[in-house]
Amino acid sequence: MITQLEGYKGNLRKFVSAVSESIFNADKLQFTDESGSNLPYRMNNLDGAPTIKYDIMSMGSMRDFSRERVRELGFTDISTSTSDYQEFDLSVFHSVSKHQPRPASFKFSVNQIQQINRPPWTAATGTDFYFADNYKKVRLRKLTHDSGKVKGITLKSGDQIIFRYKIQPIDLD
């Protein structure tokens, strides 16, 4: 077992070892238990972001994932419009192949009026907006009258559209 790595002060403990070595000297670290069996946890030392489901994140990546992002859009940013909804493509905000918005953190307001969504986040029934295509798009329901309740809003030119959200890594295998 490797007990010292270039660039690390002191020695590695018996529960941590290098998974792969390259010119970077241990670009990934593997964790073990007391019996020496590998745990499913790894730490990616190159960029600190997770690449598999159980990766441990660096402090920088954790701060990035916990930071609230605020994006302002306009009527021209609608990617698709049907008779039922107006859709926004989230790939303009972040890499949709690596990250998705954290559904419970997603806030959508139009002209400072908060739009409503609730679990399971992808259902259109009883909500103003919902996610589609594995959280790669968000759809705002057009104005409808459902059982005496008004749902959704039909966007028009000049509307102020603001998204507030946090991201999370896509559940990698």
C-alpha positions in Angstrom: 0.0 0.0 0.0 1.2 3.5 -0.8 1.7 5.5 2.4 3.1 8.7 1.0 2.0 10.8 -2.0 3.7 13.7 -3.5 2.0 16.9 -2.5 0.4 15.5 0.6 1.7 16.6 4.0 2.3 13.6 6.3 1.3 10.0 5.5 -1.8 8.5 4.2 -3.7 6.5 6.8 -4.3 2.8 6.3 -7.9 3.5 5.2 -6.9 5.5 2.1 -4.9 4.3 -0.9 -4.4 5.5 -4.5 -6.6 3.9 -7.1 -4.7 5.1 -10.1 -1.4 6.8 -10.5 -0.2 9.0 -13.3 1.9 12.1 -13.7 -0.5 13.7 -11.2 0.4 11.0 -8.5 -2.9 9.5 -7.3 -5.6 11.2 -9.3 -8.2 9.1 -7.4 -8.2 7.9 -3.8 -10.0 4.8 -2.6 -11.2 4.3 0.9 -11.2 0.9 2.8 -12.6 -0.4 6.0 -10.7 -2.0 9.0 -10.6 -5.4 7.2 -9.0 -3.8 4.2 -12.1 -4.2 2.0 -12.7 -1.4 -0.5 -15.6 0.9 0.3 -17.7 2.3 -2.6 -16.3 5.7 -1.8 -13.6 7.4 -4.0 -12.3 10.9 -4.2 -11.4 12.4 -7.5 -8.3 14.6 -6.9 -8.2 16.1 -10.4 -11.3 18.2 -10.3 -13.1 17.2 -7.1 -16.4 16.6 -8.9 -18.0 13.2 -8.6 -17.8 10.8 -11.5 -19.5 7.8 -10.0 -22.5 7.6 -7.6 -20.5 7.2 -4.4 -17.7 9.7 -5.1 -16.7 12.1 -2.3 -16.8 15.7 -3.3 -14.1 18.3 -2.7 -15.1 21.4 -0.7 -15.0 23.4 -3.9 -17.5 21.2 -5.7 -19.7 21.1 -2.6 -19.8 24.9 -2.5 -20.6 24.9 -6.2 -23.5 22.5 -5.8 -24.9 24.3 -2.7 -24.7 27.8 -4.3 -28.0 29.1 -5.5 -27.9 30.2 -9.2 -30.1 33.0 -10.5 -30.9 33.3 -14.2 -33.2 35.9 -15.8 -34.8 35.0 -19.1 -37.1 36.7 -21.5 -39.9 35.8 -23.8 -37.4 35.1 -26.6 -35.8 32.3 -24.6 -38.8 30.0 -24.9 -37.5 26.9 -26.8 -40.9 25.3 -27.5 -44.5 26.6 -27.3 -47.6 24.4 -27.7 -51.2 24.9 -26.8 -50.5 23.4 -23.3 -47.1 24.8 -22.3 -44.1 27.0 -23.0 -40.8 25.2 -22.5 -37.3 26.4 -21.5 -34.2 24.3 -22.3 -32.0 24.2 -19.2 -28.8 23.4 -21.2 -28.3 27.1 -21.6 -27.6 27.2 -17.8 -25.4 24.2 -17.1 -24.2 20.9 -18.6 -27.3 18.7 -18.7 -25.2 15.7 -19.4 -23.5 16.0 -15.9 -25.9 18.0 -13.8 -29.5 18.5 -13.2 -31.4 21.1 -11.1 -32.2 20.0 -7.6 -36.0 19.8 -8.0 -36.9 21.0 -4.5 -34.6 24.0 -4.8 -36.0 25.2 -8.2 -38.0 28.4 -8.0 -39.7 29.9 -11.0 -41.2 33.4 -11.0 -42.9 35.4 -13.6 -43.1 39.2 -13.0 -42.2 38.5 -9.4 -45.1 36.0 -8.9 -43.9 32.6 -7.7 -45.1 29.7 -9.8 -46.0 26.4 -8.0 -44.6 22.9 -8.4 -44.6 19.9 -6.0 -43.4 16.3 -6.0 -43.1 14.3 -8.1 -41.8 17.4 -10.0 -42.5 15.9 -13.4 -46.3 15.8 -13.2 -48.3 18.5 -14.9 -51.5 17.9 -12.9 -52.2 20.6 -10.3 -48.9 22.6 -10.9 -47.9 25.7 -12.7 -44.6 24.2 -14.0 -43.0 20.8 -14.3 -39.8 19.2 -15.5 -39.5 17.2 -18.7 -36.8 15.0 -20.5 -35.1 13.9 -17.3 -34.9 17.4 -15.8 -33.3 18.9 -19.0 -36.3 21.1 -19.7 -38.8 23.0 -17.6 -42.4 23.5 -18.9 -44.6 26.3 -17.8 -48.3 25.5 -18.2 -50.3 28.0 -20.2 -53.2 29.7 -18.4 -56.0 27.2 -17.7 -59.1 27.1 -15.6 -59.3 23.7 -13.9 -62.3 22.9 -11.6 -62.6 26.6 -10.7 -58.9 27.0 -10.1 -56.5 29.0 -12.3 -53.2 27.3 -13.1 -50.2 28.4 -15.1 -49.6 31.6 -17.0 -49.2 32.5 -20.7 -46.0 34.4 -21.2 -45.8 37.4 -23.4 -43.2 39.8 -24.6 -41.8 41.9 -21.8 -42.4 39.4 -19.0 -39.6 39.0 -16.4 -38.8 35.3 -16.0 -36.4 34.4 -13.1 -35.1 30.9 -12.3 -33.5 30.3 -8.9 -32.0 26.8 -8.4 -29.2 24.6 -7.2 -27.6 21.8 -9.2 -26.8 18.2 -8.3 -24.8 15.6 -10.2 -26.9 13.2 -12.3 -27.1 9.9 -10.5 -24.1 8.2 -12.1 -23.7 4.4 -11.9 
